[in-house]
């Protein structure tokens, strides 16, 4: 009897120790990955009295790569960060600064298996990036929380790999919402989440999770000197970016013959290719299901469509004129548009090749230099000039004219696009880099 009593007490003690936090950690930690990168860094002397900001360097440079050397040359650098699996097929979300300028991206899963990843898309302002590995089997992915389901004071958990210490857990509360974060007077974020759970270099890129095990944000390291202050990009912004990144257009260069927009949880068809095979979708249709799965936003739509290949029929449940009906679309190869023609006709711009310009001379990893600005065109009206580098058009990273074509192909005259622009200037012994965003109304 005495031994039985001790056994029962021990079992009760274990149950009492298995708190909701322990349950969440055991559920989510297998989806957290370690990200290591290898970068070939071109080192140039820079005046220490000047802050160089933009595509060449950023606030996190010294955290991950050490101090700059004061002579010309190249060196190999390594960095560590965290990421989180968001899809069983191997899609992983991390911080942009973790993988920026990486020549090799290595991912280590919770079971210690290792993969090389490819960069798919990124946003420097939000400090988020999407990478992908090709796993041998489906991976365990996290669940996303609702966009605005946040309560001040609720328990939150940060999972990541600070300073290379794998599988680290810190716990705190949600301290604030809609924080504004600045860097040298410039607003970087105005909707940031604040927590007192520790977020250190290396754990940024990992998930911020609520007590239900749902990801409510992606950790970012902003204030290195701060104590008990961590920050995270809210899941609402994360999903908005993923809705554009995880699309057949970007991932597989395919599309279903129609485009939709998300307005307050209602997916409405706004463009239809009437020449698409089997086209039965119409402008104004409200998309309710895809392949039998309910969709409520563009992220749902994009994620589900990735399961379809060229020639596959896509069953759709829609609402048309107030009545529910079933239609079908067919996945088709995305026509390869002419970036040169679209840039000239819509933006009023011409681009030079990367090899002949400052992109190679300064070692910039992305962007196309402007070689022509058409008088009276949208770009001219927006103040763009020859020599500037266009690094992004809306959510598309620009590395070639093909990227320009994909970015502009679905846009129409009268719409407004956002161009991320980088200006480089070499003055004496140092380089000044200045990035900005420019709104251009399409011609």
C-alpha distance (Angstrom), angle and dihedral (degrees) to the residues before:
residue distance angle dihedral
X1 . . .
X2 3.78 . .
X3 3.84 92.0 .
X4 3.78 91.2 46.9
X5 3.78 89.8 52.6
X6 3.81 92.0 51.5
X7 3.81 91.3 49.3
X8 3.79 91.2 51.6
X9 3.81 91.2 49.3
X10 3.83 91.1 49.8
X11 3.80 91.4 50.4
X12 3.80 90.8 49.4
X13 3.80 90.8 50.0
X14 3.80 91.2 53.4
X15 3.78 91.0 49.2
X16 3.82 90.8 50.3
X17 3.81 90.8 50.5
X18 3.79 92.6 52.2
X19 3.79 94.0 84.7
X20 3.81 125.5 174.7
X21 3.82 88.2 -96.2
X22 3.82 90.8 56.4
X23 3.81 89.8 49.1
X24 3.80 91.8 51.1
X25 3.80 93.5 47.8
X26 3.82 92.8 50.7
X27 3.81 89.3 49.0
X28 3.81 100.1 45.6
X29 3.81 106.0 28.7
X30 3.85 94.2 78.3
X31 3.83 87.0 62.7
X32 3.81 94.1 55.4
X33 3.81 116.2 94.2
X34 3.78 137.9 -168.1
X35 3.79 115.2 -124.4
X36 3.78 122.2 -158.3
X37 3.78 122.7 -178.9
X38 3.75 135.7 -165.9
X39 3.77 118.6 -151.7
X40 3.77 135.2 -177.1
X41 3.78 102.1 -141.9
X42 3.79 122.5 -162.7
X43 3.78 106.7 -143.9
X44 3.80 118.9 -149.7
X45 3.77 128.0 176.4
X46 3.78 111.6 -105.6
X47 3.76 131.5 -174.8
X48 3.86 105.6 -104.5
X49 3.79 90.1 -144.4
X50 3.80 90.4 65.6
X51 3.81 124.5 73.3
X52 3.80 109.3 -138.0
X53 3.80 110.7 -154.6
X54 3.76 133.6 172.3
X55 3.77 135.3 45.3
X56 3.80 95.6 -13.0
X57 3.80 99.4 51.3
X58 3.78 138.7 0.4
X59 3.78 140.3 -172.8
X60 3.80 91.4 -86.5
X61 3.81 95.6 53.8
X62 3.78 96.5 96.0
X63 3.83 92.0 41.9
X64 3.78 92.7 60.7
X65 3.81 107.4 21.5
X66 3.81 104.7 31.1
X67 3.82 127.8 -125.4
X68 3.78 119.9 -28.8
X69 3.78 118.4 -100.1
X70 3.78 117.2 -124.0
X71 3.79 98.6 -130.0
X72 3.76 137.4 67.3
X73 3.78 119.7 -94.0
X74 3.79 147.1 83.1
X75 3.78 130.2 -81.2
X76 3.78 136.0 177.7
X77 3.80 115.3 -116.2
X78 3.78 133.7 -175.7
X79 3.80 132.4 -156.5
X80 3.77 137.1 -175.4
X81 3.77 129.7 -145.1
X82 3.78 143.7 146.6
X83 3.76 135.6 -103.4
X84 3.78 140.2 178.0
X85 3.80 130.5 -133.6
X86 3.81 109.0 -121.1
X87 3.81 99.6 172.7
X88 3.84 132.1 31.8
X89 3.81 90.0 -127.7
X90 3.80 90.9 71.5
X91 3.80 105.2 -89.2
X92 3.80 110.7 149.9
X93 3.79 130.6 -171.4
X94 3.81 121.4 -148.0
X95 3.81 141.7 147.0
X96 3.79 118.6 -66.9
X97 3.80 93.0 -132.8
X98 3.81 90.3 57.1
X99 3.81 94.4 62.9
X100 3.82 101.9 24.0
X101 3.81 112.2 127.7
X102 3.82 90.7 2.6
X103 3.79 116.5 155.8
X104 3.82 90.2 -170.7
X105 3.84 128.2 23.7
X106 3.81 116.0 -163.7
X107 3.80 122.7 -169.3
X108 3.80 124.4 -162.0
X109 3.81 115.6 -164.0
X110 3.79 125.7 -149.0
X111 3.83 90.2 -97.0
X112 3.84 88.8 57.1
X113 3.82 93.3 -110.0
X114 3.80 112.1 142.8
X115 3.79 132.3 -144.6
X116 3.78 138.6 173.3
X117 3.80 112.5 -121.7
X118 3.78 133.7 -152.8
X119 3.79 124.6 -138.7
X120 3.82 113.5 -118.0
X121 3.81 107.2 170.7
X122 3.77 142.0 -21.4
X123 3.77 145.8 -177.4
X124 3.80 118.0 -146.2
X125 3.81 95.0 -165.0
X126 3.81 94.8 53.0
X127 3.83 90.0 36.2
X128 3.79 91.8 -132.3
X129 3.80 130.9 130.8
X130 3.79 137.3 179.7
X131 3.81 119.7 -140.3
X132 3.81 132.1 171.5
X133 3.77 138.7 -147.4
X134 3.82 128.3 -172.4
X135 3.82 103.5 -124.6
X136 3.79 123.7 -161.7
X137 3.81 90.0 -127.8
X138 3.82 136.8 12.4
X139 3.80 112.2 -70.8
X140 3.79 130.3 -135.4
X141 3.81 107.4 -101.5
X142 3.81 128.8 -162.5
X143 3.79 126.4 -113.8
X144 3.81 119.5 -119.8
X145 3.79 121.2 -131.8
X146 3.79 123.7 -131.4
X147 3.81 114.7 -77.2
X148 3.80 98.9 -111.5
X149 3.81 101.7 17.7
X150 3.81 95.5 118.9
X151 3.81 128.6 132.9
X152 3.79 123.9 -167.1
X153 3.78 110.1 -121.5
X154 3.81 95.5 22.5
X155 3.79 117.4 137.1
X156 3.80 114.4 -96.0
X157 3.78 132.1 -177.9
X158 3.82 129.2 -150.2
X159 3.81 116.9 -153.2
X160 3.77 123.3 -171.3
X161 3.78 150.1 97.5
X162 3.83 108.7 -79.6
X163 3.81 112.7 -168.3
X164 3.80 88.6 -7.8
X165 3.82 93.2 -58.3
X166 3.80 99.3 139.6
X167 3.81 125.2 -140.0
X168 3.81 96.4 13.8
X169 3.82 121.2 170.1
X170 3.81 126.9 -161.0
X171 3.80 124.9 177.1
X172 3.80 132.2 -156.1
X173 3.77 142.6 124.8
X174 3.78 134.4 -80.8
X175 3.80 99.2 -96.2
X176 3.80 102.0 -177.3
X177 3.80 144.9 -10.4
X178 3.81 131.0 -143.5
X179 3.79 93.8 23.6
X180 3.79 117.2 173.9
X181 3.79 115.0 -134.1
X182 3.81 121.0 -164.6
X183 3.76 135.4 -168.4
X184 3.81 117.1 -162.8
X185 3.80 89.9 -22.8
X186 3.81 94.7 -48.8
X187 3.82 118.5 117.0
X188 3.81 109.6 -123.8
X189 3.81 98.0 171.7
X190 3.80 134.7 9.5
X191 3.80 99.5 177.1
X192 3.78 101.3 46.0
X193 3.82 121.9 146.0
X194 3.80 118.3 -129.5
X195 3.80 125.8 -152.0
X196 3.80 137.0 170.1
X197 3.82 90.2 -135.9
X198 3.80 107.4 110.4
X199 3.82 116.7 -98.3
X200 3.80 111.4 -175.8
X201 3.81 133.9 171.6
X202 3.76 105.6 -72.3
X203 3.80 95.6 29.1
X204 3.79 91.0 68.4
X205 3.79 110.0 103.9
X206 3.80 91.3 42.7
X207 3.81 124.7 109.0
X208 3.79 130.0 -85.7
X209 3.81 104.0 -146.2
X210 3.80 134.3 -167.5
X211 3.80 124.8 -137.6
X212 3.83 90.1 -90.8
X213 3.80 90.0 62.1
X214 3.82 92.9 -109.0
X215 3.79 121.1 138.2
X216 3.81 109.5 -118.8
X217 3.80 97.5 170.3
X218 3.80 148.2 -4.0
X219 3.79 114.8 -113.9
X220 3.79 120.8 -116.6
X221 3.79 128.6 -176.0
X222 3.79 109.3 -134.1
X223 3.80 111.2 145.4
X224 3.79 107.6 43.7
X225 3.81 92.7 -179.2
X226 3.82 94.7 50.8
X227 3.80 122.2 110.3
X228 3.81 119.8 -144.7
X229 3.80 91.2 -5.2
X230 3.78 120.7 117.5
X231 3.78 130.4 164.2
X232 3.79 137.7 -151.9
X233 3.80 136.8 -172.2
X234 3.84 105.6 -116.5
X235 3.79 119.2 -111.2
X236 3.81 91.0 -119.5
X237 3.80 90.7 66.2
X238 3.80 91.5 40.4
X239 3.81 92.1 56.3
X240 3.81 92.1 45.3
X241 3.80 90.3 56.5
X242 3.80 94.0 43.5
X243 3.80 89.7 52.1
X244 3.81 87.7 66.5
X245 3.80 98.5 34.1
X246 3.81 101.1 47.8
X247 3.77 95.0 54.0
X248 3.80 128.1 125.0
X249 3.82 86.9 -119.7
X250 3.80 91.9 64.2
X251 3.81 103.2 27.1
X252 3.80 103.7 40.5
X253 3.83 103.3 7.0
X254 3.81 90.3 -119.1
X255 3.80 134.8 114.6
X256 3.83 138.3 -169.1
X257 3.80 95.5 -123.4
X258 3.81 95.3 -100.3
X259 3.81 141.1 68.4
X260 3.80 127.1 -145.6
X261 3.77 137.6 -167.3
X262 3.79 129.2 -145.3
X263 3.81 117.7 -129.9
X264 3.80 115.5 173.9
X265 3.77 93.3 -32.7
X266 3.82 95.3 -43.6
X267 3.82 116.8 117.0
X268 3.81 109.7 -150.9
X269 3.81 125.3 -176.4
X270 3.83 108.4 -121.6
X271 3.81 102.5 170.4
X272 3.80 133.4 28.6
X273 3.78 130.1 -173.8
X274 3.79 100.2 -137.2
X275 3.81 89.6 -166.0
X276 3.81 93.1 58.3
X277 3.79 116.1 117.7
X278 3.78 112.5 -96.3
X279 3.79 92.8 0.8
X280 3.79 110.3 177.4
X281 3.80 98.5 146.2
X282 3.80 116.7 107.6
X283 3.76 135.7 -158.6
X284 3.80 110.1 -89.5
X285 3.81 96.0 26.6
X286 3.81 113.2 141.8
X287 3.81 111.2 -136.1
X288 3.81 112.8 -138.5
X289 3.81 104.3 163.3
X290 3.80 138.1 13.5
X291 3.80 117.1 -159.5
X292 3.79 88.7 -13.4
X293 3.81 93.3 -55.1
X294 3.82 118.6 117.8
X295 3.80 117.0 -118.1
X296 3.78 126.1 -163.3
X297 3.80 103.6 166.9
X298 3.79 142.9 19.0
X299 3.80 92.1 -93.4
X300 3.83 90.8 59.5
X301 3.80 90.9 46.9
X302 3.81 95.1 48.1
X303 3.81 94.5 44.9
X304 3.82 94.3 50.8
X305 3.80 94.5 44.7
X306 3.82 90.0 59.1
X307 3.82 87.7 74.3
X308 3.83 91.0 67.3
X309 3.81 126.2 83.9
X310 3.80 131.8 -159.4
X311 3.80 109.4 -63.0
X312 3.81 95.6 18.8
X313 3.79 116.7 132.5
X314 3.81 113.2 -126.2
X315 3.84 114.9 -150.2
X316 3.80 110.9 -144.5
X317 3.75 131.2 -168.4
X318 3.79 108.7 -153.5
X319 3.75 142.4 170.0
X320 3.81 114.1 -129.7
X321 3.79 122.3 179.5
X322 3.78 89.5 -15.9
X323 3.81 95.2 -53.3
X324 3.81 127.4 106.4
X325 3.79 115.9 -124.0
X326 3.81 141.1 160.5
X327 3.80 122.5 -119.3
X328 3.78 135.6 160.2
X329 3.79 138.2 -133.4
X330 3.79 128.5 -166.6
X331 3.81 123.7 -133.2
X332 3.79 109.7 -122.5
X333 3.79 136.9 -177.0
X334 3.77 111.5 -94.0
X335 3.80 110.1 -111.2
X336 3.78 110.5 -117.2
X337 3.79 104.5 -116.3
X338 3.79 124.7 -154.7
X339 3.78 107.7 -106.1
X340 3.79 90.7 -168.3
X341 3.81 93.2 54.9
X342 3.80 96.0 42.6
X343 3.81 92.8 47.2
X344 3.78 90.9 51.9
X345 3.82 96.3 43.4
X346 3.82 100.1 39.9
X347 3.80 105.1 26.5
X348 3.79 102.3 24.1
X349 3.81 90.3 -127.3
X350 3.77 138.9 127.3
X351 3.81 122.6 -160.5
X352 3.80 132.3 -148.1
X353 3.80 124.2 -144.1
X354 3.78 118.2 -91.3
X355 3.78 95.4 -123.4
X356 3.81 96.0 62.9
X357 3.78 98.4 51.0
X358 3.77 149.0 52.1
X359 3.82 92.3 -68.3
X360 3.80 88.6 79.0
X361 3.80 97.1 33.1
X362 3.80 93.5 55.4
X363 3.79 96.9 33.5
X364 3.81 95.5 -118.3
X365 3.79 109.7 171.0
X366 3.81 98.8 -147.3
X367 3.77 145.1 16.3
X368 3.79 139.3 74.2
X369 3.80 120.8 -113.0
X370 3.80 119.5 -124.0
X371 3.81 111.1 -118.2
X372 3.82 100.6 169.3
X373 3.81 133.3 30.8
X374 3.80 112.5 -168.5
X375 3.81 113.2 -135.2
X376 3.79 111.5 -110.8
X377 3.81 93.5 10.3
X378 3.78 126.6 128.7
X379 3.80 93.2 -98.7
X380 3.79 92.5 50.8
X381 3.80 91.1 50.0
X382 3.82 89.1 51.2
X383 3.82 90.8 54.5
X384 3.81 99.2 -110.2
X385 3.79 117.0 155.5
X386 3.79 141.2 -167.9
X387 3.81 113.8 -79.8
X388 3.79 98.5 33.7
X389 3.81 117.1 121.3
X390 3.80 119.2 -126.9
X391 3.82 104.8 -150.2
X392 3.81 99.9 170.9
X393 3.81 140.0 15.2
X394 3.79 108.4 -157.4
X395 3.82 102.8 -49.8
X396 3.81 96.8 -20.2
X397 3.80 120.0 104.9
X398 3.81 108.3 -136.8
X399 3.79 118.7 -137.4
X400 3.81 101.2 136.7
X401 3.81 143.8 8.6
X402 3.81 87.8 -94.8
X403 3.82 87.9 62.8
X404 3.81 89.5 50.1
X405 3.79 89.7 52.6
X406 3.80 93.5 50.5
X407 3.80 91.4 47.1
X408 3.81 94.0 51.9
X409 3.79 102.0 32.0
X410 3.82 98.0 92.8
X411 3.83 95.3 39.6
X412 3.78 125.9 99.0
X413 3.84 135.4 -151.7
X414 3.79 111.7 -82.3
X415 3.81 94.6 33.5
X416 3.80 120.4 114.6
X417 3.80 123.7 -127.3
X418 3.78 131.7 -169.6
X419 3.79 117.4 -127.8
X420 3.80 120.1 -163.5
X421 3.77 105.8 -145.1
X422 3.80 132.3 -168.8
X423 3.80 124.7 -160.6
X424 3.82 118.1 -162.4
X425 3.77 124.9 -168.2
X426 3.80 127.7 176.9
X427 3.80 111.4 -151.4
X428 3.77 116.9 177.7
X429 3.79 108.8 -56.0
X430 3.77 99.9 -10.6
X431 3.79 142.0 57.9
X432 3.79 125.5 -128.1
X433 3.81 115.8 -154.6
X434 3.80 122.0 -173.1
X435 3.80 124.7 -179.3
X436 3.80 126.7 -164.6
X437 3.79 142.7 162.1
X438 3.80 120.4 -118.7
X439 3.81 127.2 -166.2
X440 3.82 113.1 -140.7
X441 3.79 124.7 -172.3
X442 3.79 109.5 -142.8
X443 3.80 118.0 -119.5
